[in-house]
Amino acid sequence: MANHTAPRERDESEITLAELRGDCARMAPHWVTPSDAAPSPVSPALIHRIVVSPASARLADAVIGG
């Protein structure tokens, strides 16, 4: 007996990474940044009361740490 499934309709809020990147690329010319856009460093001692799940921390570390 064959198992046939119909394609699932995509919710409007579900977009692919490629679609998101395309949207960002189209919007980039509309974003204006000041010439001194580089933020000044913040001491880790000043950052407190931020709680994230271990999975989110690993993801952020991978993105920031490269």
Secondary structure per residue as TSV (DSSP state, phi and psi in degrees):
chain	resnum	aa	ss	phi	psi
A	1	M	-	360.0	127.7
A	2	A	-	-78.5	144.9
A	3	N	-	-107.2	103.9
A	4	H	-	-106.4	133.3
A	5	T	-	-124.1	142.6
A	6	A	-	-82.0	146.2
A	7	P	-	-63.0	138.3
A	8	R	-	-77.1	134.3
A	9	E	-	-71.9	139.3
A	10	R	-	-85.3	133.3
A	11	D	-	-65.9	150.9
A	12	E	T	-59.5	-31.2
A	13	S	T	-79.6	-10.8
A	14	E	-	-91.3	115.9
A	15	I	-	-127.6	157.9
A	16	T	-	-84.4	164.5
A	17	L	H	-61.0	-39.2
A	18	A	H	-62.9	-40.7
A	19	E	H	-65.1	-41.5
A	20	L	H	-62.9	-45.1
A	21	R	H	-62.7	-39.4
A	22	G	H	-63.8	-43.1
A	23	D	H	-60.8	-43.5
A	24	C	H	-64.3	-42.0
A	25	A	H	-63.0	-37.5
A	26	R	H	-71.5	-30.4
A	27	M	H	-84.8	-21.9
A	28	A	G	-51.7	-42.9
A	29	P	G	-63.2	-19.2
A	30	H	G	-86.3	-12.5
A	31	W	-	-89.9	129.5
A	32	V	-	-109.5	132.3
A	33	T	-	-121.9	142.3
A	34	P	-	-67.0	156.8
A	35	S	T	-64.2	-26.9
A	36	D	T	-100.6	51.7
A	37	A	-	-71.0	-15.9
A	38	A	S	-68.9	120.6
A	39	P	-	-72.5	150.6
A	40	S	-	-77.2	145.7
A	41	P	-	-62.5	147.9
A	42	V	-	-114.7	133.3
A	43	S	-	-64.5	133.8
A	44	P	G	-56.6	-26.0
A	45	A	G	-65.2	-22.7
A	46	L	G	-86.9	-10.8
A	47	I	-	-96.0	117.1
A	48	H	-	-149.0	164.7
A	49	R	S	62.1	31.8
A	50	I	-	-107.2	120.3
A	51	V	-	-122.7	124.5
A	52	V	-	-132.2	160.5
A	53	S	-	-70.3	156.8
A	54	P	H	-56.7	-37.1
A	55	A	H	-65.3	-41.3
A	56	S	H	-66.6	-37.7
A	57	A	H	-64.4	-42.1
A	58	R	H	-63.9	-40.5
A	59	L	H	-64.0	-47.2
A	60	A	H	-62.5	-40.8
A	61	D	H	-63.2	-39.5
A	62	A	H	-67.9	-37.7
A	63	V	H	-72.5	-46.5
A	64	I	H	-75.6	-41.5
A	65	G	H	-74.9	-19.3
A	66	G	-	71.9	360.0
